[in-house]
């Protein structure tokens, strides 16, 4: 085979190779045309045979800035678009409202805040009942 035939067969095999696709959840959309997607996979420990969850974060190119936090998306490998971006958005599988409940935000910042707030609410309702009697 000549050199040109070898390179043409290599090009064909590279083009026919499928790009890897993953499904994950959007955790950040604060950058312009970039989202951060978390993909969770279940793996089995090679010695103890216990199943554990592994999470990996991917920086994904989102051309229309269409994704919100919490959306379930399908991503696909692409050429390097920046230092960290090697994936692009294929589709939004399931959209969410993008509104995060206040309790989840407080629990993420400081777990004591959410429990203290619920304790105050319980005390306030008991004081109102005592005032009514």
N, C-alpha and C positions, 0 to 999 in steps of 0.2 A: 504494500500500500504506500502511496505517496504521502508526503507531508500534508497536502491539502485535504486528502480524503480522511486522514486521521483527525484533523481539526474539525472537519465538518461533522463527523460522527460524534465527537466530543460535544460540539455545540448542540446537536440534536438531543443527546442524553441529558444535558443540562436544562434545556428548555422543556423537555417532557416531564422532568421531575416535579412532583407536586410540592407546593409550598405548605408548610405546616400551619394548621389552624388550631386555635384554642378558644374556649369560652370562659369568660370571667366577669367579675363585677367591677364597675368603675368606683374608685375610692377618691379620686381627685380630678378636678377639671379646671384648676386655677390658672394653668398656663394657656397661652394662646395656641390654638390648633393642636394641643397635646393633652392627652388624658393619661392617667395612671390606672392600670387594670391589675387586679389581683386574681391570679388563677390558683385554685386549690386542687391538689391531687392527693389521692390516697396511695400510700406506699406501704409495703410490707417489710418489716425489719428482717434482714437476711439471717440473723442468728435466732432471735427471739420470736419470730413469726408474728409479731404484733403489728396491727395496722395502725399507721399514724398519718396525720394530715400535714402536707407540706404546702406552704404558700410561696408564691413567687410574684414579684411585681414587674410589670412591663410598661415601658413608656410607649404610647401608641399615638400615631398621627391621626387626628380627627379634623379633616379639611373644613367642614361646615360648623365646627363647634356645636354639634348637635347633642352630645351626650351630657347627661346630668349624673350627679353622684347617686349611686345605687342601681343604675341601669345594668342589665345583663347584656353583654356584647360579645360578638364573634370577631376575633382578630386574626390577621394573617401575616406571615413573615414577608419582609420586603427588603429592598436594598437599604443600606444605612442612610438615614435622613438627617441625622445629627449625631452628636456624641453618644447619646443614650437611646435614640429612637431607631429601632429596627423592625417595627411592626406597624401595620396600618389597620384602620377600622374597616371591616367588611360590612357588618350590619348590626343594628340594635335589635337583639332578640326580644327583650322585654323592657319597656320603659317604666320608670317609677316617677312619682311626683317630684322627687328631688328635695322634698321637705323632710327634714330630720326632726323627730320629736324632741322637745326640750329635755325630757328625762334622759334620753340617750346622750345628748350633748353634755349634760351635767355629769353623767356617769363616766363619760370619757375623760372629762377634765379632772374631777375629783369625786370619787365614790361617796365620800362623807357628805358632800353638798346635797346630793339627791336624797340620802337618808335623813339628813337634818331637815330638809324642806318638807318631807312627808311627815316627820315628827311634829313640826310646827303646825301643819295643817290639821293633824289629829288633835293637838292641844287646842287649837282655835275652835274646832267644832265642839269639843267638850265644854269650853268656856261659854259658847253660845247657848248650849243646852242648859247649863247651870243658870245663866241669866234669864232664860225663858221661864224657869221654874220659880 
